[in-house]
Amino acid sequence: MQEMLLNVQQSMEAQELEIKRFDSEVKAYDVETKRMTAVAAAMTPDQIQEIVLGTVQGMITSGDLMSSMPMEPMMPPEMMPPPNQGM
């Protein structure tokens, strides 16, 4: 009888812990959602565009961004398919 009561008590404690864990996850998502909402409202589309343009311009001037794509694929010769013969 005591063993059954102990098992019930442990089960209830485990359920309470699971409920607390779930509540904390819900609160964390709520906080993140509120943070995202506040940040999104703080910047206008024009401000975001200026930031992106400045970032891209900085990448171009520093050489981190290629100004044009190569005309031929950059595959090693052994990986390139053989040219079609007789077509």
C-alpha positions in Angstrom: 0.0 0.0 0.0 2.8 2.4 0.9 4.6 1.6 -2.4 1.4 2.5 -4.3 1.1 5.8 -2.5 4.8 6.6 -3.1 4.3 5.8 -6.9 1.3 8.1 -7.0 3.2 10.9 -5.3 6.2 10.6 -7.6 3.8 10.6 -10.6 2.1 13.7 -9.4 5.5 15.4 -8.8 6.6 14.5 -12.3 3.4 15.9 -13.8 3.8 19.1 -11.8 7.4 19.5 -13.1 6.2 18.8 -16.7 3.5 21.5 -16.3 6.1 24.0 -15.0 8.5 23.2 -17.8 5.7 23.7 -20.4 4.7 27.0 -18.8 8.2 28.3 -18.9 8.5 27.4 -22.6 5.3 29.2 -23.4 6.6 32.3 -21.5 9.8 32.1 -23.4 8.0 32.1 -26.8 5.8 34.9 -25.6 8.8 37.0 -24.6 10.5 36.3 -28.0 7.4 37.2 -29.9 7.0 40.5 -28.0 10.7 41.3 -28.7 10.3 40.6 -32.4 7.2 42.8 -32.5 9.0 45.7 -30.8 12.0 45.5 -33.0 9.9 45.3 -36.2 8.0 48.4 -35.2 11.2 50.3 -34.5 12.5 50.3 -38.0 10.9 51.6 -41.2 11.3 49.8 -44.5 13.5 52.7 -45.7 15.8 52.3 -42.7 16.1 48.5 -43.4 16.9 49.2 -47.1 19.6 51.7 -46.1 21.2 49.2 -43.8 21.1 46.5 -46.5 22.5 48.8 -49.2 25.3 49.9 -46.9 26.2 46.3 -46.1 26.3 45.3 -49.7 28.3 48.4 -50.7 30.8 47.5 -48.0 31.1 44.0 -49.2 31.7 45.2 -52.8 34.4 47.7 -51.8 36.2 45.2 -49.6 36.1 42.4 -52.2 33.9 40.1 -50.2 31.2 40.2 -52.9 32.0 39.2 -56.5 30.9 41.9 -58.9 30.2 39.4 -61.7 29.7 35.7 -61.9 32.3 33.6 -63.9 31.2 32.7 -67.4 32.2 29.0 -67.0 31.3 26.7 -64.1 34.0 26.3 -61.5 34.0 22.5 -61.5 37.3 20.5 -61.5 37.9 19.1 -65.0 37.5 15.5 -63.8 34.0 16.3 -62.6 32.8 18.0 -65.8 30.6 16.0 -68.1 32.3 15.0 -71.4 31.4 17.1 -74.4 28.7 15.7 -76.7 30.3 14.1 -79.7 28.4 13.6 -82.9 25.5 15.8 -82.1 
